[in-house]
Amino acid sequence: MARKDIEQLIQVYFDANFEADAAKIASVLHEQAHVYGHDDIGALVDMDKSSFVALIDSLSPHPEVPRQDELISLDFIGDHAAVARVSIRVENIIYTDTLNFMYLDGKWGIVSKIYSGVPV
């Protein structure tokens, strides 16, 4: 059951990124979630949920860009934690994301994300 729940959240995550849908991305993130990556000069980027949702909201869907998303792996760490590695295309960048899920308050959600992107 947990695997199916997380796979459904990952599908919403894929849809949210492709559609640039802030409400959808917010729905899969835990309230205290953080997103980590690096900027153009290699400095750490640390966004809380509201900052990441605002970033997604600032994007525009690009229907001419082919949709590319893939669940690479999903592993459970006990009964209340899981790690997924996914690949997504946002505009002209292919991102590899590591999504950390926890089961809190009766539901699964992303508590942290680490990303790295490569231009297409």
QUIMO-V747170 format. One record per residue. N is the residue number from 0. OMEGA is omega in radians with two decimals (NA if undefined). BURIAL is 1 if it has 9 or more other ideal C-beta (glycine too) atoms within 8 Angstrom, else 0. Layout:
N;OMEGA;BURIAL
N;OMEGA;BURIAL
This chain:
0;-3.11;0
1;3.14;1
2;3.13;0
3;3.12;0
4;-3.12;1
5;3.09;1
6;3.08;1
7;3.09;0
8;3.12;1
9;3.09;1
10;3.07;0
11;3.09;1
12;3.10;1
13;-3.14;1
14;-3.12;1
15;3.14;1
16;-3.13;1
17;-3.07;1
18;-3.03;0
19;-3.04;1
20;-3.08;1
21;-3.13;1
22;3.13;0
23;-3.13;1
24;3.12;1
25;-3.07;1
26;-3.11;0
27;-3.11;1
28;3.00;1
29;-3.10;1
30;-3.12;0
31;-3.10;0
32;3.03;1
33;3.13;1
34;-3.09;1
35;3.06;1
36;3.08;1
37;3.13;0
38;-3.06;0
39;-3.14;0
40;3.06;0
41;3.12;0
42;-3.13;0
43;2.99;0
44;3.12;1
45;3.14;0
46;2.98;1
47;-3.06;1
48;-3.06;1
49;3.11;0
50;-3.14;1
51;3.10;1
52;3.11;1
53;3.09;1
54;3.11;1
55;-3.14;1
56;-3.12;0
57;3.14;0
58;3.05;1
59;3.05;0
60;3.10;0
61;-3.07;0
62;3.14;0
63;3.10;0
64;-3.11;0
65;3.11;0
66;3.08;0
67;3.02;0
68;-3.06;1
69;2.95;0
70;-3.10;0
71;3.14;0
72;3.08;0
73;-3.11;1
74;3.11;0
75;3.08;1
76;-3.04;0
77;-3.08;0
78;-2.99;0
79;3.14;0
80;3.12;1
81;3.12;1
82;3.08;1
83;3.00;1
84;-3.10;1
85;3.04;1
86;3.11;1
87;3.02;1
88;3.03;1
89;-3.03;0
90;-3.10;0
91;3.10;0
92;3.01;1
93;3.14;1
94;2.90;1
95;-3.10;1
96;2.95;1
97;-3.08;1
98;3.10;1
99;-3.11;1
100;2.97;1
101;3.07;1
102;-3.08;1
103;3.09;1
104;3.05;0
105;3.12;0
106;3.07;0
107;3.05;1
108;3.09;1
109;3.10;1
110;3.04;1
111;-3.14;1
112;2.97;1
113;-3.10;0
114;2.99;1
115;-3.07;0
116;3.11;1
117;3.10;0
118;3.13;0
119;NA;0
